[in-house]
Amino acid sequence: SSDVCSSDLPELENYNIPLTPAVDIYSLGILLYEITITYNTEMERIKLLYDFKNGVIKTDTILDKMINKCPNKRPSINEIKNYLNYLHIKRN
């Protein structure tokens, strides 16, 4: 489950950063990454999520932008929607 990531939001580490919809973008990025990876053990899943959140693993996709430590550098929900529509069109 994504409870491993719940306390790792950059906004929760720095009380000077206001909570905005970018918090949801971060969480969505983690969730989307988690449902696209394959792993054999719970420990492996935790390690993959940790490495992704800390920039050790790069996907070269919009997911990397979604978990940017700086909330105002994350894509908007409309940008994500457009990206997903583009992938859908490209795939068909």
N, C-alpha and C positions, 0 to 999 in steps of 0.2 A: 504494500500500500504506500501511498505517497506521504504518510506521516513522518517518514524519515526526513523529508525536506521541509516540513511545515515551519520549523523555527529558523530556517536558513535564509529567509527573505532579507535582503540587504536593508530594506526599510525598517525592519525590526531591530537591526543592530545599531542603527543611528536614529535617535529620536528626533533629529533635526529635519529628517526627510519626511514630508507629509505622505500619508497613505492615499493613493490615487488608484484609478483603474489599472495602472501599470503593475500593481501587486497581482492582479488576476492574470495579467499577461505572463508574468514570471511563473506563476503556478501552472498555467496552461502549458507553457514551454516544458516544464519538468514533466508534467503528465503525458504530453505527446511523446517526449523522448522515452519515457518509461514504457509506453505501450508499443514502441517500435523496436526496442532492444530485445535480444534473446539472452537468457542466462539460465544456468543450471541450478544454482543455489541462491538462497536468500542473501548470503554474504557477497556473492558475486554481483547481485542486483544492487546492493548498497554501495559497493565499490564503484560500479559503473555510474550510478547517480552522483556519487561524491565527485568522481573525476570529471563528469560532465559539468556539474555546477561550478567547479573550480577551474574550468578551462583546460584541463588536461586532455579531455576528449573534445574534439571539434567535429561537428556534423557537416559543416559547410552549407548549412541551410538556414532558414529563418529562425530555427530553434535556438541557434547561438545568439541571435539578436534578442530573442524573447527573454533570455536569462541574463542580459547585460546587468551588471551591478549598478549602473546608473539608470534609474527609472525613466528619465526623459529620453534615453537612447533606445528604448524598447519600441517595437512597432505598435501601431494602433491596431485595434480589432479589425478595422477596415482593411488595413494593409495585410493582415493575416488572412482575412477572407479572400482578398484579391489573389494572394499567393496560392491559397488552396484551390481556388477556381482555376488559376493558371495551370496548376499541376493536373487537375482533373481534365481540362481541355487537352493538355499536352499528352496525357496518357491515352485519350480516346482518339 
